[in-house]
Amino acid sequence: MKPEELSRSEYAYNKGKLLVVILIMFSIAAGAVFLGFHPPKDKNPYVIWFFSLLAAWFFGLLPLLLVPRLFSREPGMVISTEGVRLPIFPDQIVRWSAVRSFQRLQSKGSDFIVLHLDPAAAEALIRRGLAAKLPEWFVGSRLKVGIPLHMLRGRSNSIFNEFAEMAIEAFEAKWQALQEAGSIAEEEEDEVPEPGFDGARYPVFTYVLLAVLVAVYAGELAFGVEVSKAGSPSIRTLLVLGGTFRPSIVEGGEWWRLFTAPFMHGGIVHLASNCFCLWMAGMLFERLIGWRWFAAIFFASALGGSIASVWINDVHTVGVGASGGIVGLFAAVIAGSIRFRSTPVASSLQVGAIQILVPSLLPFLSAAKEGQTIDYAGHFGGAVTGAALSLLLLTLWPRERPTPRFGAAAIAFSAAFVLIATGSLWPITNMRQFYVNDPMTNYFGGRYEQAATGFAVLASQDPRTAPYYRLWRFMARTRGGDLNAPADLRAAAGEIDQAAWPYPIYRLFLHDLKPEELTAKAADSNQICEATFYVGEWYLFAGATQEARRRFEIALASCPTTFIEYDGARGELSKLDAK
């Protein structure tokens, strides 16, 4: 009788659960393809197709690996005194002598036994079918074999207990035989040293970065150029304070935005979720590779995410957030786990990283409040950069060192990133100051008193444009509820040539002319466009919103883009659309 026949237990697959998993994965793959054919209107269809095909490939291949098990009559696991038989290695046995250690990983909805195998024995195991043609990173390393207890028939605890009893008996028998033979020797190991998880070693850089992100968000609220809503800065505030914006970067040369945007956030929920994920990344990864390379990977991934966001997203997208850097860290965690693949900590690294990384790269749920969207392009750029840098790091990491080499280079890169971001405060301050003092911005931002003051200053600087700026001052004071505005406008009308344009516009607002009479007094196309715009304002003051909208649309189409009336028509239409 063969040793494996002394004690043998077979466990079949729970084919009902297996079928549900296969159907769910096929549904996700089909949904990804459907999304590619019907992308959201406000999304780049090429980007949606890229992510859709990636998701369809991933979730389409996984069930193909499971389908043979659904129709197979072979058991899902056989345990005996000799070892374990598994469907992933057909007609082969994983002997107890090849198992260095095992552990049980449980989470909501899953329950696995993970076997850590001897490298020499693992090399002898052969996969067959589709699994043999796929890369090892997709189907799993042979050094670490997972057994899904939740997919087997029977109680998971009972199956694990029986498995553990046989494994322990086999280990004890092997140890006793070696003792009797007097040939106990240390096993040759071809592994890296145990990972340096030190409970007393805090992820200092992570905590410092969390404090910086919170401080920057407080600055967004304190120095915003528009009133925040529900604790969230406006899109215009994000743009002025350093968010990525392709026209500003490409045409305006404001490349520093690539370095400032990763420190900013669009709302309290955005900030809180990123801080939580960053804390998880720090607990997983900073304590393994040290703060120097952890910081460098974060900043490099953040830069990669900013570039991808600007390159892939719609041209008018304003991008902010540390998500690119954080997703890059989790991609680096998965790549970095290769170094520790024969140690138990590899599983915790991979499981923790995948839980964050996969949802961040699949654009099925892209809705956000008030027109904001999840920047999957930035996530993708950060993930690619983080994974690439981590793989490069592995080649530069001697097996005998607890942390990677070239820490000074990592510090230099991080310092350069921070210096550029800090130096960007100068152009940001100037831009904000200009924006705050701009009367047109204040006018359409509802700050009518500041707008009226600004228009008065502009009127005093150039006599040729003064009549128009006095009109805008009147409109700002009227909207602000200043009862003296009509009297001051009449006084201003007395200072200009009553036979020349734009005196008829003054008469319109002083109720000396009707709208159609003003249009009749316009002498050329420029004056007609101006008359059309100010008639729109007259109707807006009178509460005739639809008629005002029609006039603004005509002015926007007919006025030269250099005219203040063109900017005024665009601003009024934006406000009407917002309402």
C-alpha positions in Angstrom: 0.0 0.0 0.0 1.3 3.4 -1.0 1.9 6.0 1.8 -0.7 8.3 0.4 -3.3 5.5 0.8 -2.8 5.3 4.6 -5.0 8.3 5.1 -6.7 10.2 2.3 -9.5 12.8 2.2 -11.1 14.3 -0.9 -13.0 17.6 -1.1 -15.1 18.5 -4.2 -15.7 22.0 -5.4 -18.9 23.7 -4.4 -20.0 24.2 -8.0 -22.9 26.5 -7.1 -20.4 29.0 -5.6 -18.0 28.5 -8.5 -20.7 29.2 -11.1 -21.7 32.4 -9.3 -18.1 33.7 -9.3 -17.7 32.8 -13.0 -21.0 34.6 -13.9 -20.0 37.7 -11.9 -16.6 37.9 -13.6 -18.1 37.4 -17.1 -20.7 40.1 -16.3 -18.0 42.6 -15.3 -16.1 41.8 -18.5 -19.3 42.3 -20.6 -20.1 45.5 -18.7 -16.6 46.8 -19.6 -17.1 46.1 -23.3 -20.6 47.8 -23.1 -19.0 50.8 -21.5 -16.5 51.0 -24.4 -19.3 51.1 -27.0 -21.3 53.6 -24.9 -18.8 55.9 -23.1 -20.1 58.8 -21.0 -20.4 62.0 -23.1 -18.0 64.0 -21.1 -15.2 61.4 -21.3 -12.5 60.8 -23.8 -13.7 57.7 -25.7 -10.1 56.4 -26.4 -9.4 56.5 -22.7 -12.6 54.7 -21.8 -11.8 52.0 -24.5 -8.4 51.5 -23.0 -9.7 50.9 -19.5 -12.6 48.9 -20.8 -10.4 46.5 -22.8 -8.0 46.2 -19.9 -10.9 45.2 -17.6 -12.5 42.9 -20.2 -9.2 41.1 -20.6 -8.6 40.7 -16.9 -12.1 39.7 -15.9 -12.5 37.6 -19.0 -9.4 35.5 -18.5 -10.1 34.7 -14.8 -13.3 32.8 -15.4 -11.7 30.9 -18.3 -9.3 29.5 -15.7 -12.2 28.5 -13.5 -14.5 27.0 -16.1 -12.6 23.7 -16.4 -13.1 23.2 -12.7 -16.8 23.7 -13.1 -17.1 20.7 -15.4 -14.4 18.5 -14.0 -15.1 15.4 -12.0 -11.8 15.7 -10.2 -11.9 16.9 -6.5 -10.9 20.4 -5.6 -8.3 19.1 -3.1 -7.0 15.8 -1.9 -4.9 15.6 1.3 -3.1 12.5 2.4 -0.1 11.5 4.4 2.1 12.0 1.4 1.0 15.5 0.5 -1.7 17.6 -1.3 -3.1 17.2 -4.8 -4.6 20.3 -6.5 -6.2 20.9 -9.9 -3.7 23.6 -10.8 -1.0 20.9 -11.0 -2.9 17.9 -12.6 -1.6 14.4 -11.8 1.1 15.8 -9.5 1.4 15.9 -5.7 2.7 18.7 -3.6 4.6 16.6 -1.0 4.7 17.7 2.6 8.5 17.8 2.4 8.2 20.6 -0.2 6.0 22.7 2.1 8.1 25.1 4.2 5.2 26.7 5.9 1.5 27.3 5.5 -1.0 29.9 6.8 -4.7 30.6 6.7 -5.9 34.0 5.3 -9.5 34.9 6.0 -11.5 38.0 5.0 -15.1 38.8 4.3 -16.2 36.4 1.5 -12.9 34.5 1.2 -10.9 31.9 3.0 -7.6 30.5 1.8 -4.8 28.2 2.9 -1.5 29.5 1.5 1.4 27.1 1.0 4.9 28.4 0.9 6.9 25.9 -1.1 10.6 25.1 -1.4 12.0 26.7 -4.6 13.5 23.5 -5.9 10.3 21.5 -5.4 8.2 24.3 -6.8 10.2 24.4 -10.0 9.3 20.7 -10.6 5.5 21.4 -10.5 4.0 21.8 -14.0 0.8 23.7 -14.9 -1.2 22.6 -17.9 -3.9 24.1 -20.1 -4.5 27.8 -20.3 -2.7 28.5 -17.0 0.5 27.2 -18.4 0.4 29.8 -21.2 -0.2 32.8 -19.0 2.5 34.7 -17.1 3.2 33.7 -13.6 2.3 37.1 -12.2 -1.3 36.6 -13.4 -1.9 33.0 -12.3 0.2 33.2 -9.2 3.7 32.1 -8.2 4.5 28.4 -7.8 6.4 29.3 -4.6 3.1 30.4 -3.0 0.0 28.2 -3.7 -3.4 29.2 -2.6 -6.2 26.7 -1.8 -9.7 28.3 -1.7 -11.4 26.7 1.3 -14.6 28.8 0.6 -15.0 27.1 -2.8 -14.9 23.6 -1.4 -17.8 21.5 -0.1 -17.8 21.2 3.6 -17.1 23.4 6.6 -14.0 25.5 6.1 -12.8 25.1 9.7 -13.1 21.3 9.6 -11.2 21.1 6.3 -8.4 23.4 7.6 -8.2 21.5 10.9 -7.8 18.2 9.0 -5.2 19.8 6.7 -3.2 21.2 9.6 -3.2 17.9 11.5 -1.8 16.0 8.5 0.8 18.7 7.8 1.9 18.8 11.4 2.2 15.0 11.5 4.2 15.0 8.4 6.6 17.7 9.7 7.0 15.9 13.0 7.7 12.6 11.3 10.3 14.3 9.1 12.0 15.9 12.1 12.0 12.7 14.1 13.6 10.8 11.2 16.3 13.4 10.9 17.0 13.2 14.6 17.3 9.4 14.6 19.7 9.6 11.7 21.7 12.3 13.4 21.8 14.4 10.3 19.9 17.5 11.3 21.3 20.4 9.4 20.2 23.8 8.5 18.3 23.9 5.2 19.8 25.8 2.4 17.7 28.8 1.8 17.6 30.9 -1.3 15.4 33.5 0.2 15.9 37.2 1.1 16.1 38.1 4.8 12.8 38.3 6.6 11.2 41.7 5.8 11.9 44.4 8.3 8.4 45.0 9.7 9.2 46.7 13.0 6.1 47.6 15.1 8.1 50.3 16.9 9.2 51.8 13.6 6.6 54.4 12.7 6.1 55.6 9.1 7.3 59.1 9.9 7.2 60.4 6.3 3.6 59.2 5.9 2.5 61.2 9.0 4.4 64.3 7.9 2.8 64.1 4.4 -0.6 63.6 5.9 -0.1 66.8 8.0 1.0 68.7 4.8 -2.1 67.6 2.8 -4.4 68.7 5.6 -2.6 72.0 5.9 -2.8 72.7 2.2 -6.5 71.9 2.1 -7.0 74.4 5.0 -5.1 76.9 2.9 -7.5 76.2 -0.1 -10.4 77.1 2.1 -8.8 80.1 3.7 -7.4 81.7 0.5 -10.0 80.6 -2.0 -10.9 83.2 -4.6 -14.6 82.2 -4.4 -16.8 81.2 -1.4 -16.5 77.5 -0.7 -19.6 75.4 -0.8 -20.2 72.7 1.8 -16.6 72.9 2.8 -15.3 72.3 -0.7 -13.2 74.9 -2.8 -14.6 75.9 -6.1 -13.1 74.8 -9.4 -11.9 78.3 -10.0 -10.1 78.3 -6.6 -8.4 75.0 -7.5 -7.3 76.5 -10.8 -5.9 79.7 -9.4 -4.1 77.9 -6.5 -2.3 75.4 -8.7 -4.4 72.7 -10.1 -3.4 71.1 -13.5 -5.0 72.7 -16.5 -3.6 71.9 -20.0 -3.9 75.4 -21.6 -2.1 77.0 -18.7 0.7 74.3 -18.7 1.1 73.9 -22.5 0.4 77.5 -23.7 1.1 79.5 -20.6 4.3 77.6 -19.6 3.0 77.0 -16.0 4.6 73.6 -15.8 5.0 74.0 -12.0 1.3 73.0 -11.8 2.4 69.4 -12.3 4.1 69.6 -8.9 1.5 71.6 -6.9 -1.7 69.7 -7.9 -0.8 66.5 -6.0 -0.9 68.4 -2.7 -4.4 69.8 -3.4 -7.9 68.2 -3.0 -11.3 69.0 -4.3 -13.4 68.3 -1.2 -13.3 67.0 2.4 -14.3 63.5 1.2 -11.6 63.5 -1.4 -9.0 64.5 1.2 -10.2 62.0 3.8 -10.2 59.0 1.4 -6.7 59.9 0.1 -5.4 60.3 3.6 -6.7 56.9 4.7 -5.2 55.2 1.6 -1.9 57.0 2.2 -1.9 55.8 5.8 -2.4 52.3 4.6 0.4 52.6 2.1 2.7 53.9 4.7 1.9 51.1 7.2 2.5 48.5 4.4 5.5 49.9 2.5 7.4 52.7 4.3 8.4 50.4 7.1 9.8 47.9 4.5 11.8 50.1 2.2 12.4 53.2 4.4 11.2 56.7 4.2 13.7 57.8 1.5 12.5 55.6 -1.3 8.9 55.7 -0.1 9.0 59.5 -0.5 10.7 59.2 -3.9 8.1 56.7 -5.2 5.3 58.8 -4.0 6.6 62.0 -5.6 7.5 60.3 -8.9 4.1 58.6 -9.1 2.4 61.9 -8.3 4.3 63.6 -11.2 3.5 60.7 -13.5 -0.2 61.0 -12.5 -0.2 64.7 -13.2 1.3 64.2 -16.7 -1.1 61.5 -17.6 -4.1 63.6 -16.3 -3.0 66.5 -18.5 -2.3 64.4 -21.5 -5.3 62.1 -21.5 -8.2 64.0 -19.9 -10.3 66.6 -21.6 -8.4 69.8 -22.4 -10.6 71.9 -20.0 -10.2 69.5 -17.0 -8.8 71.0 -13.7 -6.9 68.2 -11.9 -6.0 68.0 -8.2 -5.3 65.3 -5.7 -2.6 63.0 -4.3 -4.3 60.0 -5.8 -1.7 59.5 -8.5 1.1 59.2 -5.9 -0.9 57.0 -3.6 -2.0 54.6 -6.4 1.7 54.5 -7.5 2.6 53.4 -4.0 0.2 50.5 -4.0 1.4 49.5 -7.5 4.9 49.6 -6.0 3.7 47.5 -3.1 2.6 44.7 -5.4 5.8 44.9 -7.5 7.9 45.1 -4.3 6.2 42.0 -2.9 8.1 40.0 -5.5 11.2 40.4 -3.3 9.4 38.8 -0.4 7.4 36.2 -2.4 8.6 33.3 -0.3 7.7 34.9 3.0 4.3 35.2 4.7 4.3 39.0 4.6 4.0 38.9 0.7 0.3 37.9 1.0 -0.5 40.8 3.3 1.3 43.2 1.0 -0.6 42.0 -2.1 -4.0 41.7 -0.6 -3.9 45.2 1.0 -2.6 46.8 -2.2 -5.1 45.1 -4.6 -8.0 46.2 -2.4 -7.1 49.8 -3.2 -5.4 49.5 -6.6 -8.1 47.6 -8.6 -11.0 50.0 -7.8 -8.9 53.0 -8.5 -8.1 51.8 -12.1 -11.6 50.7 -13.2 -13.7 53.6 -14.4 -17.1 52.1 -13.9 -18.2 54.6 -11.2 -17.0 58.0 -12.2 -19.8 60.2 -10.9 -18.9 62.9 -8.3 -20.7 65.9 -6.9 -21.0 69.2 -8.6 -19.4 68.2 -11.9 -16.2 66.7 -10.3 -15.0 63.3 -11.6 -12.6 60.7 -10.5 -9.3 61.2 -12.4 -8.7 57.6 -13.6 -6.1 58.9 -16.1 -4.1 60.3 -13.2 -4.5 57.0 -11.3 -3.2 55.0 -14.3 -0.2 57.3 -14.8 0.7 57.0 -11.1 0.3 53.2 -11.1 2.5 52.8 -14.1 5.2 55.1 -12.7 5.1 53.5 -9.2 5.3 49.9 -10.6 8.1 50.8 -13.0 10.1 52.5 -10.3 9.6 49.7 -7.8 10.8 47.1 -10.3 13.8 49.2 -11.1 14.4 49.5 -7.3 14.4 45.7 -7.0 17.3 45.4 -9.3 19.3 47.9 -7.2 18.4 46.2 -3.8 21.1 43.8 -2.6 19.7 40.8 -0.9 21.8 41.4 2.3 20.5 45.0 2.8 17.3 45.7 4.8 16.5 48.7 2.6 17.4 49.7 -1.0 20.6 51.4 -2.1 20.9 55.0 -3.4 19.0 56.6 -0.6 20.8 59.9 -1.3 19.5 60.0 -4.8 16.0 59.3 -3.6 16.3 62.2 -1.1 17.6 64.5 -3.8 14.6 63.8 -6.1 12.1 64.3 -3.3 13.8 67.5 -2.2 13.7 68.8 -5.8 10.0 68.0 -6.1 9.3 69.8 -2.8 11.4 72.8 -3.7 9.6 73.3 -7.0 6.2 73.0 -5.3 7.3 75.5 -2.7 8.7 77.9 -5.2 5.4 77.8 -7.1 3.9 79.8 -4.2 5.3 83.0 -5.8 3.4 82.7 -9.1 0.3 81.4 -7.3 0.3 84.4 -4.9 0.6 86.8 -7.8 -2.1 85.0 -9.7 -4.4 85.1 -6.8 -3.8 88.7 -6.1 -4.5 89.6 -9.7 -7.7 87.5 -9.6 -8.9 89.0 -6.3 -8.3 92.6 -7.6 -9.9 92.0 -11.0 -13.2 93.9 -11.1 -14.8 91.6 -13.7 -14.0 88.5 -11.6 -15.5 90.2 -8.5 -18.5 91.2 -10.5 -19.4 87.7 -11.7 -18.3 86.3 -8.3 -21.0 88.4 -6.6 -18.5 90.7 -4.8 -20.2 93.9 -6.2 -18.6 96.4 -3.8 -15.1 95.3 -4.7 -16.1 95.3 -8.3 -17.4 98.8 -8.2 -14.2 100.0 -6.6 -12.1 98.2 -9.2 -14.1 99.7 -12.1 -13.7 103.2 -10.6 -9.9 102.7 -10.5 -9.8 101.6 -14.1 -12.0 104.6 -15.1 -9.5 107.0 -13.6 -6.6 105.4 -15.5 -7.7 105.9 -19.2 -10.1 108.6 -20.3 -10.9 106.7 -23.6 -12.4 103.7 -21.8 -13.6 105.6 -18.7 -17.3 105.9 -20.0 -17.5 102.1 -20.3 -16.0 101.4 -16.9 -18.4 103.9 -15.3 -21.3 101.9 -16.8 -19.9 98.7 -15.3 -19.5 100.5 -11.9 -23.1 101.6 -12.1 -24.2 97.9 -12.9 -22.1 96.6 -10.0 -23.5 99.2 -7.5 -27.1 98.5 -8.7 -26.7 94.7 -8.2 -25.2 95.4 -4.8 -28.2 97.4 -3.8 -26.6 100.9 -3.8 -29.6 103.4 -4.1 -27.2 106.2 -5.1 -26.1 104.4 -8.3 -28.6 106.1 -10.7 -27.8 109.6 -9.4 -24.0 109.0 -9.8 -24.6 107.6 -13.3 -26.5 110.7 -14.3 -23.6 112.8 -13.0 -21.2 110.7 -15.0 -23.4 111.2 -18.1 -22.9 114.9 -17.8 -19.2 114.6 -18.2 -19.1 112.8 -21.6 -19.9 114.0 -25.1 -23.7 113.7 -25.5 -23.4 113.6 -29.2 -21.1 110.6 -29.2 -21.3 106.9 -28.3 -21.8 105.5 -25.7 -23.9 108.3 -24.3 -27.1 106.6 -25.6 -26.3 103.6 -23.3 -26.3 106.0 -20.3 -29.8 107.2 -21.4 -31.0 103.6 -21.6 -30.2 102.9 -17.9 -31.5 106.4 -16.9 -34.8 105.4 -18.6 -34.6 108.1 -21.2 -34.5 105.6 -24.1 -36.2 102.3 -24.8 -34.2 99.2 -25.9 -35.2 99.4 -29.5 -34.3 103.1 -29.7 -30.8 102.4 -28.4 -30.2 99.8 -31.1 -31.4 102.2 -33.8 -28.8 104.8 -32.6 -25.9 102.3 -33.1 -23.8 103.3 -36.1 -21.7 100.2 -36.9 -21.3 96.5 -36.0 -19.3 97.2 -32.9 -21.8 99.6 -31.5 -24.6 97.2 -32.4 -22.9 94.4 -30.4 -22.4 96.8 -27.5 -26.1 97.9 -27.6 -27.2 94.3 -27.7 -25.2 93.4 -24.6 -26.4 96.4 -22.5 -30.0 95.9 -23.6 -29.6 92.4 -22.2 -28.4 93.9 -18.9 -31.4 96.3 -18.9 -33.8 93.3 -19.3 -31.9 91.4 -16.6 -32.4 94.3 -14.2 -36.1 94.3 -15.1 -36.4 90.5 -14.4 -36.9 89.5 -18.0 -34.4 86.6 -17.8 -35.3 84.9 -21.1 -35.1 88.1 -23.1 -31.8 88.9 -21.4 -30.4 85.5 -22.3 -31.3 85.9 -25.9 -29.5 89.3 -26.1 -26.4 87.9 -24.4 -26.3 85.0 -26.8 -26.4 87.4 -29.8 -23.7 89.6 -28.2 -21.5 86.6 -27.6 -21.8 85.6 -31.2 -21.3 89.2 -32.7 -18.9 91.0 -30.3 -15.1 90.8 -30.9 -13.4 88.6 -28.3 -11.3 91.6 -27.2 -14.4 93.6 -26.1 -15.4 93.8 -22.5 -19.0 93.1 -23.7 -17.9 89.7 -25.0 -16.5 88.7 -21.6 -19.6 90.2 -20.0 -22.0 88.1 -22.2 -20.1 85.0 -21.5 -20.1 85.6 -17.8 -23.8 86.4 -17.7 -24.7 83.3 -19.6 -22.5 81.2 -17.3 -24.4 82.6 -14.3 -27.8 82.0 -15.9 -26.8 78.4 -16.7 -25.7 77.9 -13.2 -29.0 79.0 -11.9 
